[in-house]
Amino acid sequence: MLLITHYDKAGVLHRARWKLIFDRPVGTYRLFDLQNDPDEMKNLADSEKNGMVKTFIAGKLIEKLDW
């Protein structure tokens, strides 16, 4: 599911477990594991352990937005 806000932020939910938010003006990502962190308190975007998840979902986001 693709989400776009009027604040120029875009996000995607992948299989309802992962949520990736890209803040386009700043160029930063936020990645949340909704299964283990439903309140979205721990940003996993810079975690090496979840690097492949972030790369995969970011690729899907870019593909959908055609950037």
C-alpha positions as CSV (number, residue, x, y, z in Angstrom):
1,M,0.0,0.0,0.0
2,L,1.4,3.4,-1.0
3,L,0.9,6.4,1.2
4,I,1.7,10.0,0.2
5,T,1.1,13.1,2.4
6,H,0.9,16.7,1.6
7,Y,4.1,17.3,3.5
8,D,6.1,15.6,0.7
9,K,6.6,12.4,2.6
10,A,6.0,9.1,1.1
11,G,5.7,5.7,2.7
12,V,4.8,2.1,1.9
13,L,3.5,-0.7,3.9
14,H,4.8,-4.1,2.8
15,R,2.7,-7.1,3.8
16,A,1.5,-5.2,6.8
17,R,4.6,-6.0,8.8
18,W,7.0,-3.3,7.6
19,K,6.5,0.4,7.2
20,L,9.0,2.6,5.4
21,I,8.6,6.4,5.4
22,F,10.8,8.6,3.2
23,D,11.0,12.2,4.1
24,R,11.8,13.7,0.6
25,P,12.8,17.2,1.7
26,V,15.3,15.9,4.2
27,G,16.3,12.7,2.4
28,T,15.9,10.4,5.4
29,Y,14.2,7.1,5.9
30,R,12.3,5.6,8.8
31,L,11.6,1.9,8.9
32,F,9.4,0.2,11.5
33,D,8.6,-3.4,12.2
34,L,4.9,-3.2,12.9
35,Q,4.7,-6.7,14.2
36,N,7.3,-6.1,17.0
37,D,6.8,-2.4,17.3
38,P,3.2,-1.4,16.6
39,D,3.6,2.0,18.2
40,E,6.5,2.9,15.8
41,M,8.9,3.9,18.5
42,K,12.1,2.3,17.2
43,N,13.4,3.5,13.8
44,L,15.3,0.5,12.2
45,A,16.3,2.4,9.0
46,D,20.0,2.5,10.0
47,S,20.1,-1.0,11.4
48,E,22.5,-3.2,9.5
49,K,20.3,-6.2,10.4
50,N,17.4,-4.7,8.5
51,G,19.3,-3.2,5.6
52,M,18.0,-5.6,3.0
53,V,14.4,-5.0,4.1
54,K,14.9,-1.2,3.8
55,T,16.6,-1.6,0.4
56,F,13.8,-3.9,-1.0
57,I,10.9,-1.7,0.3
58,A,12.6,1.5,-0.8
59,G,13.0,0.0,-4.3
60,K,9.3,-0.7,-4.3
61,L,8.5,2.8,-3.2
62,I,10.7,4.4,-5.9
63,E,9.1,2.1,-8.5
64,K,5.6,3.1,-7.5
65,L,6.4,6.8,-7.4
66,D,8.4,6.7,-10.6
67,W,11.1,9.0,-9.2
